[in-house]
Amino acid sequence: MELIKVLRPEAGEGAQTVDVSVIVPITERPEDLVELYHEYSLPLLESGRTFEFVFAAEPWCGPLVAPLHELAAQEQPIRVLQVGQTMGEAALLRLAAAHCHAPVIVTLPAYRRVQASALADLIQNLADSEDDVVTARRWPRRDSWLNRLQSRVFHMLLGGLTSNRLHDVACGVRAMRREVLLNLPLYGDFFRFLPLLAAREGYAVTELSVPQHERDTSTRVYGPGVYLRRVIDLLGLFFLLRFTEKPLRFFGLIGSVLATVGGGVLAVLLYQRLNGQGIADRPMLLLGVLLVVLGIQAVALGLVGEIIVHLHASGRRGYQLLHRD
């Protein structure tokens, strides 16, 4: 089945390379895209860089992107990629990166996060350094205390699990070299942790403080399911960053603890049975057996993971070569 439902404009595509490609994935709470384009393209025009805006849209975004087609027909540097099925933001980013012409990519949400001038600052910082990813930090924060509290708690958990001290991972405004986005294994909701995944792959990542947009100040309170998914995402990220190459250490540790506790419970019950005490109707017997079985299964799962890693080790490059003489 064709993945891309609409791709405009097509004429002359790839004929000219530009300096910067700005990817705008359209998935959640999109604002007026024409206003967004005019606001954030202005500092790029003033900087003298050539650029293109690549809008990657979900199937339901047809009315939202229709005005963009009109701008593209007026020879504005705009392209629209509209997919034929719901994909999620990570897939939209990968799709758009494959259609970008520039060596530098900027990711920009479809809603305001930072001042428009921040784009030029991020690009300039990337050009003046050897960094591969420059991610925006909204500072000083101008939104409500509840938003700041949620962000602080989230980043405290993130720092505890990953030993990384980024302050605004969820901002979504980043400048990076094109190969970073093409090479990163993005899927699901892990696009939120793009800087952390890039650092894991050996890319140089830095954070730049930029002014927060005045329209990014409304209080945001989500449902319990959203917070639960974020916690699960953090646990998944912890496993990916720490144990992708050695899954047996993770599952083996959990399995060993479960099996040891279960074995201890069964040993106590065995001692009691040898001393004449009945154990057939004891719930602890079921608990001990359950813990031992779960422990063995966890260790077996880790062994299966080790086999998979071993079989794919020759085809995976777990490093980035920074210098070669």
Residue frames as qw, qx, qy, qz and C-alpha x, y, z in Angstrom:
[[0.000, 0.889, 0.457, 0.000, 0.00, 0.00, 0.00],
 [0.357, 0.599, -0.044, 0.716, 1.27, 3.47, -0.84],
 [0.457, -0.433, -0.490, 0.603, 2.46, 5.19, 2.32],
 [0.076, -0.300, -0.019, 0.951, 2.51, 8.76, 1.03],
 [0.333, 0.652, 0.675, -0.088, -0.91, 9.92, 0.00],
 [0.285, 0.944, 0.137, 0.100, -0.04, 13.46, -1.04],
 [0.630, -0.339, 0.139, 0.684, 3.34, 14.91, -1.92],
 [0.335, 0.845, 0.273, 0.313, 3.38, 18.47, -3.20],
 [0.634, 0.657, -0.173, -0.370, 5.07, 20.10, -4.96],
 [0.903, -0.058, 0.372, 0.207, 6.83, 17.39, -6.96],
 [0.630, 0.733, 0.029, 0.256, 8.24, 19.34, -9.88],
 [0.307, 0.762, -0.373, 0.430, 11.95, 19.95, -9.66],
 [0.756, -0.626, 0.136, -0.138, 12.26, 18.06, -6.40],
 [0.855, -0.290, 0.238, 0.357, 15.84, 17.43, -5.40],
 [0.608, 0.671, 0.086, 0.416, 17.19, 19.79, -8.09],
 [0.149, 0.713, -0.285, 0.622, 18.66, 22.23, -5.57],
 [0.623, -0.283, -0.597, 0.419, 20.18, 21.67, -2.16],
 [0.220, -0.854, -0.051, -0.468, 19.28, 24.12, 0.59],
 [0.151, 0.497, -0.635, 0.572, 21.09, 24.96, 3.82],
 [0.231, -0.048, 0.748, -0.620, 18.36, 24.03, 6.30],
 [0.432, -0.294, -0.716, -0.463, 15.30, 21.80, 6.23],
 [0.310, -0.158, 0.522, -0.779, 12.66, 22.54, 8.87],
 [0.329, -0.211, -0.896, -0.209, 10.46, 19.52, 9.62],
 [0.411, -0.144, 0.318, -0.842, 7.04, 20.21, 11.13],
 [0.181, -0.179, -0.963, -0.085, 5.23, 16.99, 12.12],
 [0.450, -0.215, -0.012, -0.866, 1.50, 17.62, 12.44],
 [0.411, -0.147, -0.899, 0.040, 0.05, 15.25, 15.02],
 [0.340, -0.603, -0.656, 0.301, -1.27, 16.99, 18.13],
 [0.105, -0.842, -0.317, 0.424, -2.80, 20.41, 18.94],
 [0.491, 0.214, 0.327, 0.778, -1.69, 22.05, 15.67],
 [0.030, 0.685, 0.208, -0.697, -1.99, 25.81, 15.36],
 [0.559, 0.797, 0.080, -0.216, -2.48, 27.89, 12.21],
 [0.827, -0.060, 0.318, 0.461, 0.25, 26.47, 9.97],
 [0.437, 0.726, 0.171, 0.503, 0.44, 29.47, 7.64],
 [0.264, -0.926, 0.133, -0.233, 1.07, 31.80, 10.58],
 [0.813, -0.461, 0.289, 0.207, 3.58, 29.31, 11.96],
 [0.768, 0.308, 0.254, 0.501, 5.45, 29.24, 8.65],
 [0.225, 0.847, 0.049, 0.479, 5.60, 33.02, 8.28],
 [0.482, -0.852, 0.161, -0.125, 6.71, 33.53, 11.88],
 [0.778, -0.437, 0.387, 0.233, 9.49, 30.96, 11.92],
 [0.749, 0.410, 0.267, 0.447, 10.74, 31.47, 8.37],
 [0.087, 0.982, 0.003, 0.165, 11.43, 35.17, 8.95],
 [0.446, -0.782, 0.410, 0.150, 14.62, 34.73, 11.06],
 [0.769, 0.004, 0.527, 0.362, 15.91, 32.22, 8.53],
 [0.476, 0.779, 0.258, 0.315, 15.38, 34.75, 5.75],
 [0.130, -0.975, 0.159, -0.080, 17.18, 37.40, 7.77],
 [0.678, -0.522, 0.460, 0.237, 20.10, 35.06, 8.44],
 [0.312, 0.670, -0.511, -0.438, 20.68, 34.67, 4.69],
 [0.304, -0.160, 0.937, 0.068, 20.37, 30.89, 4.73],
 [0.539, 0.040, -0.546, -0.641, 18.40, 29.01, 2.12],
 [0.310, -0.043, 0.826, -0.469, 15.76, 26.78, 3.63],
 [0.469, -0.173, -0.659, -0.563, 12.71, 24.63, 3.08],
 [0.503, -0.158, 0.548, -0.650, 9.78, 23.74, 5.32],
 [0.397, -0.003, -0.874, -0.281, 8.64, 20.12, 5.16],
 [0.577, -0.180, 0.344, -0.718, 5.22, 19.59, 6.75],
 [0.272, 0.024, -0.957, -0.101, 4.51, 15.92, 7.54],
 [0.516, -0.129, 0.170, -0.829, 0.81, 15.45, 8.22],
 [0.328, 0.112, 0.913, -0.216, -1.50, 12.72, 9.44],
 [0.097, 0.360, 0.794, 0.481, -4.48, 11.73, 7.21],
 [0.091, -0.780, -0.605, 0.133, -6.95, 13.89, 9.14],
 [0.290, -0.574, -0.014, 0.766, -4.91, 17.06, 8.55],
 [0.413, 0.443, 0.572, 0.553, -6.22, 17.76, 5.03],
 [0.004, 0.925, 0.322, 0.199, -8.05, 21.03, 5.85],
 [0.480, -0.797, 0.087, 0.357, -5.09, 22.23, 7.89],
 [0.527, -0.294, 0.484, 0.633, -2.51, 21.76, 5.14],
 [0.471, 0.683, 0.512, 0.223, -4.68, 23.02, 2.24],
 [0.054, 0.993, -0.020, -0.104, -3.46, 26.64, 2.68],
 [0.496, -0.575, 0.518, 0.394, 0.12, 25.37, 2.58],
 [0.617, 0.300, 0.616, 0.386, -0.42, 24.02, -0.93],
 [0.259, 0.927, 0.248, 0.108, -1.48, 27.51, -1.97],
 [0.266, -0.883, 0.311, 0.229, 1.75, 28.95, -0.53],
 [0.629, -0.207, 0.636, 0.397, 3.78, 26.28, -2.30],
 [0.533, 0.620, 0.504, 0.277, 2.08, 27.21, -5.57],
 [0.070, 0.997, -0.005, 0.035, 3.33, 30.76, -4.96],
 [0.689, 0.482, -0.372, 0.392, 6.90, 29.35, -4.97],
 [0.449, -0.729, 0.390, -0.340, 7.31, 29.48, -1.23],
 [0.329, 0.396, -0.852, 0.093, 9.88, 26.87, -0.03],
 [0.621, -0.145, 0.526, -0.563, 7.20, 24.54, 1.31],
 [0.456, 0.084, -0.824, -0.325, 6.52, 20.87, 0.76],
 [0.677, -0.221, 0.333, -0.618, 3.71, 18.83, 2.26],
 [0.304, 0.123, -0.941, -0.079, 3.87, 15.11, 2.95],
 [0.656, -0.160, 0.261, -0.690, 0.49, 13.68, 3.89],
 [0.031, -0.178, 0.983, 0.014, 0.40, 9.99, 4.74],
 [0.548, -0.149, -0.563, -0.601, -2.44, 7.61, 4.02],
 [0.735, -0.435, -0.520, -0.024, -2.64, 6.13, 7.49],
 [0.422, -0.867, 0.165, -0.208, -1.99, 7.23, 11.06],
 [0.770, 0.335, -0.415, 0.350, 1.71, 6.76, 11.80],
 [0.640, -0.687, -0.147, 0.311, 2.67, 8.81, 14.84],
 [0.028, 0.973, -0.189, -0.129, 5.26, 11.54, 15.18],
 [0.531, -0.495, 0.613, 0.312, 8.34, 9.31, 15.13],
 [0.625, 0.299, 0.646, 0.320, 7.39, 7.80, 11.76],
 [0.305, 0.925, 0.223, 0.038, 6.54, 11.24, 10.37],
 [0.232, -0.867, 0.363, 0.252, 9.97, 12.52, 11.35],
 [0.577, -0.210, 0.699, 0.367, 11.71, 9.59, 9.64],
 [0.537, 0.604, 0.555, 0.196, 9.57, 10.02, 6.54],
 [0.148, 0.986, 0.043, -0.055, 10.23, 13.76, 6.32],
 [0.405, -0.699, 0.485, 0.334, 13.98, 13.31, 6.90],
 [0.632, 0.082, 0.676, 0.370, 14.16, 10.98, 3.91],
 [0.397, 0.740, 0.451, 0.302, 12.65, 13.76, 1.74],
 [0.203, -0.927, 0.026, 0.316, 14.77, 16.61, 3.06],
 [0.692, 0.647, -0.041, 0.317, 17.42, 18.23, 0.86],
 [0.025, -0.882, 0.325, -0.340, 19.54, 20.03, 3.47],
 [0.588, 0.202, -0.684, 0.381, 22.49, 18.75, 5.53],
 [0.001, -0.031, 0.608, -0.793, 20.99, 20.44, 8.61],
 [0.364, -0.489, -0.701, -0.369, 17.53, 19.56, 9.90],
 [0.158, -0.151, 0.454, -0.864, 15.47, 21.50, 12.41],
 [0.244, -0.432, -0.863, -0.094, 12.49, 19.82, 14.08],
 [0.164, -0.096, 0.173, -0.966, 9.66, 22.19, 14.98],
 [0.166, 0.390, 0.865, -0.267, 6.33, 21.22, 16.59],
 [0.031, 0.520, 0.591, 0.616, 3.12, 22.37, 14.93],
 [0.348, -0.879, -0.311, -0.093, 2.55, 24.68, 17.91],
 [0.158, 0.824, -0.311, 0.448, 4.61, 27.41, 19.52],
 [0.837, -0.367, -0.275, 0.299, 7.31, 26.42, 21.98],
 [0.529, -0.396, 0.025, 0.750, 10.13, 28.96, 21.55],
 [0.187, 0.817, -0.024, -0.545, 10.60, 32.37, 20.01],
 [0.804, 0.588, 0.087, 0.024, 11.19, 32.29, 16.26],
 [0.171, 0.867, -0.459, 0.088, 14.68, 33.77, 16.66],
 [0.678, -0.446, 0.581, -0.062, 15.71, 30.57, 18.42],
 [0.910, 0.343, 0.223, 0.065, 15.87, 28.67, 15.12],
 [0.481, 0.795, -0.254, 0.268, 18.69, 30.86, 13.79],
 [0.316, -0.736, 0.541, -0.259, 20.49, 30.59, 17.15],
 [0.872, -0.150, 0.461, -0.066, 20.29, 26.79, 17.15],
 [0.828, 0.527, 0.085, 0.172, 21.54, 26.55, 13.56],
 [0.229, 0.857, -0.359, 0.291, 24.39, 28.97, 14.20],
 [0.556, -0.592, 0.547, -0.201, 25.42, 27.09, 17.33],
 [0.928, 0.095, 0.357, 0.040, 25.46, 23.85, 15.35],
 [0.663, 0.706, -0.057, 0.241, 27.55, 25.46, 12.58],
 [0.028, 0.846, -0.419, 0.329, 30.08, 26.95, 15.03],
 [0.554, -0.481, 0.640, -0.231, 30.67, 23.71, 16.95],
 [0.243, 0.258, -0.908, -0.222, 31.39, 20.07, 16.38],
 [0.467, 0.104, 0.701, -0.530, 28.08, 19.07, 17.95],
 [0.014, -0.141, -0.876, -0.461, 25.68, 16.85, 16.07],
 [0.254, -0.675, -0.654, -0.228, 22.51, 17.85, 17.91],
 [0.062, 0.089, -0.325, 0.940, 21.64, 21.18, 19.53],
 [0.251, -0.571, -0.771, -0.124, 18.39, 20.99, 21.47],
 [0.111, -0.575, 0.001, -0.811, 16.46, 24.01, 22.72],
 [0.336, -0.372, -0.725, 0.472, 15.83, 24.64, 26.40],
 [0.133, -0.785, -0.341, -0.499, 13.02, 27.06, 27.15],
 [0.575, -0.478, -0.348, 0.566, 14.63, 29.41, 29.64],
 [0.180, -0.045, 0.747, -0.639, 13.56, 31.31, 31.55],
 [0.071, -0.410, -0.893, -0.173, 10.27, 29.48, 31.83],
 [0.191, -0.088, 0.037, -0.977, 7.26, 31.77, 31.62],
 [0.552, -0.303, -0.625, -0.461, 4.44, 29.26, 31.97],
 [0.652, -0.607, -0.013, -0.455, 2.48, 28.30, 35.09],
 [0.282, -0.565, 0.722, -0.282, 4.02, 26.79, 38.21],
 [0.865, 0.020, 0.436, -0.247, 2.12, 23.56, 37.55],
 [0.800, 0.582, -0.143, 0.026, 3.77, 23.15, 34.13],
 [0.196, 0.729, -0.592, 0.283, 7.18, 23.83, 35.65],
 [0.587, -0.386, 0.627, -0.337, 6.52, 21.36, 38.46],
 [0.935, 0.233, 0.229, -0.140, 5.52, 18.62, 36.02],
 [0.631, 0.693, -0.317, 0.148, 8.61, 19.32, 33.92],
 [0.100, -0.684, 0.646, -0.324, 10.90, 19.24, 36.95],
 [0.767, -0.199, 0.548, -0.269, 9.51, 15.94, 38.22],
 [0.894, 0.440, 0.055, -0.057, 9.76, 14.43, 34.74],
 [0.498, 0.717, -0.423, 0.243, 13.38, 15.47, 34.31],
 [0.396, -0.578, 0.635, -0.325, 14.28, 14.34, 37.84],
 [0.892, 0.025, 0.425, -0.151, 13.00, 10.86, 36.95],
 [0.768, 0.629, -0.090, 0.071, 14.72, 11.05, 33.58],
 [0.153, 0.779, -0.546, 0.266, 18.03, 12.06, 35.12],
 [0.599, -0.427, 0.616, -0.281, 17.81, 9.33, 37.73],
 [0.909, 0.187, 0.362, -0.086, 17.18, 6.63, 35.15],
 [0.769, 0.587, 0.069, 0.244, 19.55, 7.77, 32.42],
 [0.610, -0.469, 0.052, 0.637, 22.25, 9.83, 34.20],
 [0.348, 0.406, 0.350, 0.769, 21.64, 12.59, 31.66],
 [0.176, -0.518, -0.397, 0.737, 21.19, 16.21, 32.71],
 [0.025, 0.328, 0.469, 0.820, 19.19, 17.73, 29.88],
 [0.086, 0.221, 0.515, -0.824, 16.61, 20.17, 31.22],
 [0.531, 0.430, 0.154, -0.713, 13.93, 20.32, 28.49],
 [0.273, -0.064, 0.900, 0.332, 13.79, 17.07, 26.54],
 [0.317, 0.565, 0.759, -0.073, 10.10, 17.56, 25.71],
 [0.094, 0.624, -0.046, -0.775, 10.59, 20.92, 23.99],
 [0.710, 0.455, 0.534, 0.060, 10.78, 19.32, 20.54],
 [0.374, 0.921, -0.110, -0.029, 12.76, 22.16, 18.90],
 [0.723, -0.417, 0.420, 0.357, 16.15, 20.83, 17.79],
 [0.485, 0.772, -0.350, -0.214, 18.80, 21.41, 15.15],
 [0.755, -0.298, 0.570, 0.127, 20.82, 18.41, 14.00],
 [0.078, 0.440, -0.720, -0.531, 22.83, 17.04, 11.16],
 [0.741, 0.154, -0.257, -0.601, 20.69, 15.08, 8.72],
 [0.567, 0.195, -0.800, 0.000, 22.45, 11.75, 9.24],
 [0.122, -0.121, 0.752, -0.636, 21.52, 11.81, 12.92],
 [0.638, 0.158, 0.273, -0.702, 17.80, 11.69, 12.22],
 [0.740, 0.330, -0.463, -0.360, 18.27, 9.13, 9.44],
 [0.468, 0.278, -0.816, 0.195, 20.35, 6.77, 11.60],
 [0.269, -0.199, 0.659, -0.673, 18.49, 6.92, 14.91],
 [0.210, -0.240, -0.934, -0.163, 16.08, 4.04, 15.63],
 [0.291, 0.012, 0.286, -0.913, 13.01, 6.19, 16.30],
 [0.364, -0.301, -0.799, -0.373, 9.64, 4.53, 16.87],
 [0.395, -0.611, -0.667, 0.162, 6.60, 4.87, 19.09],
 [0.199, -0.964, -0.147, -0.094, 6.85, 7.79, 21.53],
 [0.748, -0.361, 0.058, 0.553, 10.64, 7.68, 21.77],
 [0.396, 0.642, 0.164, 0.636, 10.91, 10.72, 19.48],
 [0.361, -0.913, -0.061, -0.181, 10.56, 12.71, 22.71],
 [0.691, -0.619, 0.282, 0.245, 13.92, 11.37, 23.83],
 [0.749, 0.632, -0.024, 0.197, 15.74, 12.01, 20.55],
 [0.095, 0.846, -0.457, 0.259, 18.71, 13.82, 22.19],
 [0.633, -0.473, 0.587, -0.177, 19.23, 10.95, 24.64],
 [0.917, 0.230, 0.324, 0.045, 19.07, 8.33, 21.90],
 [0.543, 0.792, -0.186, 0.209, 21.51, 10.39, 19.83],
 [0.207, -0.767, 0.561, -0.231, 23.93, 10.58, 22.76],
 [0.834, -0.194, 0.507, -0.094, 23.65, 6.82, 23.21],
 [0.854, 0.466, 0.177, 0.146, 24.63, 6.32, 19.56],
 [0.692, -0.175, 0.114, 0.691, 27.77, 8.41, 20.09],
 [0.246, 0.710, 0.259, 0.608, 26.61, 11.75, 18.66],
 [0.279, -0.066, -0.356, 0.889, 27.61, 14.97, 20.41],
 [0.202, -0.732, -0.585, -0.284, 24.56, 16.59, 22.01],
 [0.224, -0.047, -0.347, 0.910, 24.32, 20.00, 23.63],
 [0.072, -0.755, -0.648, 0.067, 21.54, 22.16, 25.04],
 [0.212, 0.215, 0.068, 0.951, 21.00, 25.85, 24.26],
 [0.001, 0.576, 0.600, -0.554, 18.83, 28.16, 26.36],
 [0.049, 0.277, 0.462, 0.841, 16.39, 30.14, 24.21],
 [0.311, 0.008, 0.295, -0.903, 13.39, 32.39, 25.03],
 [0.214, 0.347, 0.907, -0.103, 10.07, 30.65, 25.55],
 [0.073, -0.356, -0.514, -0.777, 7.20, 31.69, 23.30],
 [0.275, -0.064, 0.371, -0.885, 4.47, 33.76, 24.95],
 [0.753, -0.006, -0.220, -0.620, 1.83, 31.37, 23.55],
 [0.677, 0.066, -0.726, 0.101, 3.42, 28.42, 25.33],
 [0.019, -0.289, 0.575, -0.765, 2.30, 29.51, 28.77],
 [0.716, -0.276, -0.144, -0.625, -1.11, 27.87, 29.21],
 [0.461, -0.352, 0.746, -0.327, -1.48, 25.32, 31.99],
 [0.661, 0.193, -0.628, -0.362, -1.54, 21.73, 30.74],
 [0.510, -0.245, 0.723, -0.396, -3.05, 18.94, 32.83],
 [0.470, 0.192, -0.756, -0.413, -3.34, 15.50, 31.26],
 [0.870, -0.252, -0.118, -0.407, -5.36, 12.42, 32.10],
 [0.676, -0.518, 0.521, -0.054, -3.98, 9.63, 34.31],
 [0.918, 0.259, 0.270, 0.135, -3.37, 7.45, 31.26],
 [0.470, 0.821, -0.183, 0.267, -0.96, 10.00, 29.77],
 [0.262, -0.774, 0.524, -0.241, 1.14, 10.16, 32.94],
 [0.860, -0.189, 0.472, -0.043, 1.16, 6.36, 33.16],
 [0.827, 0.519, 0.099, 0.193, 2.37, 6.12, 29.54],
 [0.193, 0.875, -0.357, 0.264, 5.15, 8.59, 30.29],
 [0.565, -0.578, 0.568, -0.155, 6.35, 6.46, 33.20],
 [0.912, 0.133, 0.384, 0.062, 6.29, 3.36, 31.01],
 [0.601, 0.764, -0.092, 0.215, 8.22, 5.28, 28.32],
 [0.140, -0.833, 0.492, -0.213, 10.85, 6.20, 30.91],
 [0.765, -0.306, 0.564, -0.053, 11.24, 2.57, 31.95],
 [0.854, 0.443, 0.236, 0.135, 11.54, 1.54, 28.31],
 [0.331, 0.879, -0.260, 0.226, 14.14, 4.26, 27.72],
 [0.464, -0.685, 0.545, -0.135, 16.09, 3.09, 30.77],
 [0.872, -0.013, 0.485, 0.072, 16.24, -0.43, 29.36],
 [0.710, 0.671, 0.099, 0.190, 17.21, 0.76, 25.87],
 [0.132, 0.904, -0.337, 0.229, 20.00, 3.02, 27.12],
 [0.405, -0.636, 0.625, -0.201, 21.47, 0.63, 29.66],
 [0.620, -0.157, 0.763, -0.088, 20.74, -2.94, 28.59],
 [0.731, 0.556, -0.103, -0.382, 20.23, -3.10, 24.82],
 [0.485, 0.568, -0.665, -0.003, 23.62, -4.81, 24.39],
 [0.195, 0.172, -0.899, 0.352, 23.34, -6.94, 27.54],
 [0.615, -0.350, -0.227, -0.669, 19.71, -7.92, 28.18],
 [0.748, -0.187, -0.626, 0.119, 20.68, -10.88, 30.37],
 [0.275, 0.075, -0.507, 0.813, 22.00, -8.50, 33.02],
 [0.387, -0.187, 0.064, -0.901, 18.61, -6.83, 33.29],
 [0.818, -0.164, -0.297, -0.464, 16.38, -9.88, 33.12],
 [0.694, 0.058, -0.655, 0.295, 18.92, -12.03, 34.93],
 [0.059, 0.190, -0.521, 0.830, 18.99, -9.65, 37.88],
 [0.606, -0.159, 0.050, -0.778, 15.21, -9.56, 38.13],
 [0.857, -0.015, -0.459, -0.232, 14.96, -13.33, 37.66],
 [0.516, 0.159, -0.692, 0.480, 17.65, -14.04, 40.24],
 [0.190, -0.197, 0.445, -0.853, 15.93, -11.89, 42.84],
 [0.755, -0.092, -0.091, -0.643, 12.55, -13.51, 42.22],
 [0.832, 0.070, -0.550, -0.025, 13.96, -17.04, 42.20],
 [0.325, 0.224, -0.673, 0.625, 16.03, -16.40, 45.34],
 [0.403, -0.177, 0.348, -0.828, 13.06, -15.05, 47.27],
 [0.848, -0.005, -0.218, -0.482, 10.86, -17.91, 46.03],
 [0.708, 0.174, -0.656, 0.194, 13.54, -20.46, 46.86],
 [0.048, 0.250, -0.625, 0.738, 13.87, -19.02, 50.36],
 [0.645, -0.128, 0.152, -0.738, 10.11, -19.30, 50.90],
 [0.891, 0.080, -0.381, -0.235, 10.12, -22.91, 49.70],
 [0.484, 0.275, -0.709, 0.434, 13.14, -23.73, 51.88],
 [0.262, -0.223, 0.522, -0.780, 11.31, -22.46, 54.98],
 [0.811, -0.013, -0.021, -0.585, 8.22, -24.47, 54.06],
 [0.779, 0.215, -0.589, 0.020, 10.35, -27.57, 53.50],
 [0.186, 0.273, -0.718, 0.613, 11.92, -27.17, 56.94],
 [0.519, -0.125, 0.355, -0.767, 8.48, -26.81, 58.50],
 [0.865, 0.100, -0.275, -0.407, 7.21, -29.89, 56.62],
 [0.612, 0.254, -0.708, 0.245, 10.15, -32.00, 57.82],
 [0.006, -0.149, 0.675, -0.723, 9.22, -31.00, 61.36],
 [0.016, 0.362, 0.922, -0.140, 5.70, -32.32, 60.91],
 [0.220, 0.525, 0.268, -0.777, 3.85, -29.11, 60.05],
 [0.537, 0.514, 0.648, 0.166, 1.39, -29.30, 57.14],
 [0.096, -0.438, 0.230, 0.864, 1.93, -26.98, 54.19],
 [0.256, 0.329, 0.808, 0.417, -0.57, -28.25, 51.62],
 [0.021, 0.830, 0.542, 0.129, -3.10, -25.50, 52.36],
 [0.373, -0.630, -0.041, 0.680, -0.54, -22.72, 52.85],
 [0.443, 0.886, 0.126, -0.053, -0.76, -19.75, 50.41],
 [0.206, -0.812, 0.478, 0.263, 2.98, -19.30, 50.89],
 [0.651, -0.045, 0.706, 0.273, 3.55, -22.54, 48.98],
 [0.534, 0.705, 0.435, 0.171, 1.85, -21.12, 45.91],
 [0.032, 0.986, -0.124, -0.110, 3.71, -17.84, 46.32],
 [0.468, -0.585, 0.591, 0.300, 7.08, -19.57, 46.54],
 [0.638, 0.221, 0.671, 0.307, 6.43, -21.71, 43.46],
 [0.374, 0.878, 0.293, 0.058, 5.16, -18.67, 41.53],
 [0.126, -0.926, 0.292, 0.206, 8.25, -16.62, 42.36],
 [0.554, -0.331, 0.682, 0.343, 10.60, -19.42, 41.31],
 [0.583, 0.479, 0.609, 0.245, 8.76, -19.94, 38.01],
 [0.218, 0.969, 0.114, -0.021, 8.72, -16.20, 37.28],
 [0.327, -0.780, 0.448, 0.291, 12.43, -15.99, 38.08],
 [0.602, -0.050, 0.708, 0.365, 13.27, -18.83, 35.71],
 [0.476, 0.717, 0.480, 0.169, 11.15, -17.27, 32.96],
 [0.014, 0.983, -0.090, -0.161, 12.86, -13.89, 33.40],
 [0.431, -0.553, 0.614, 0.364, 16.31, -15.48, 33.12],
 [0.594, 0.264, 0.701, 0.294, 15.18, -17.43, 30.05],
 [0.332, 0.902, 0.276, 0.007, 13.90, -14.21, 28.48],
 [0.165, -0.881, 0.351, 0.270, 17.29, -12.61, 29.07],
 [0.555, -0.222, 0.720, 0.353, 19.02, -15.59, 27.44],
 [0.534, 0.606, 0.558, 0.190, 16.78, -15.26, 24.39],
 [0.113, 0.987, 0.005, -0.115, 17.67, -11.55, 24.25],
 [0.386, -0.655, 0.551, 0.344, 21.38, -12.39, 24.41],
 [0.612, 0.151, 0.705, 0.325, 20.98, -14.82, 21.51],
 [0.395, 0.839, 0.363, 0.088, 19.22, -12.16, 19.42],
 [0.095, -0.945, 0.236, 0.204, 21.93, -9.59, 20.20],
 [0.542, -0.395, 0.655, 0.348, 24.63, -12.12, 19.35],
 [0.602, 0.391, 0.640, 0.275, 23.09, -13.02, 16.00],
 [0.303, 0.897, 0.257, 0.195, 22.77, -9.35, 14.98],
 [0.479, -0.744, 0.115, 0.451, 26.04, -8.11, 16.47],
 [0.555, -0.055, 0.475, 0.681, 27.97, -8.32, 13.20],
 [0.219, 0.588, 0.530, 0.571, 25.45, -6.10, 11.40],
 [0.251, -0.925, -0.280, -0.058, 25.12, -3.42, 14.06],
 [0.466, 0.385, -0.249, 0.757, 27.51, -0.54, 14.56],
 [0.488, -0.741, -0.441, 0.137, 27.33, 0.57, 18.19],
 [0.449, -0.528, 0.009, 0.721, 29.63, 3.58, 17.80],
 [0.402, 0.908, 0.120, 0.021, 30.24, 6.76, 15.83],
 [0.738, 0.011, 0.074, 0.671, 33.68, 7.41, 14.34],
 [0.073, -0.937, -0.153, 0.305, 34.57, 10.99, 15.20],
 [0.079, 0.846, -0.440, -0.289, 38.06, 11.27, 13.71],
 [0.927, 0.103, 0.304, 0.195, 40.00, 9.22, 11.21],
 [0.092, -0.789, 0.430, 0.429, 43.53, 10.00, 9.99]]
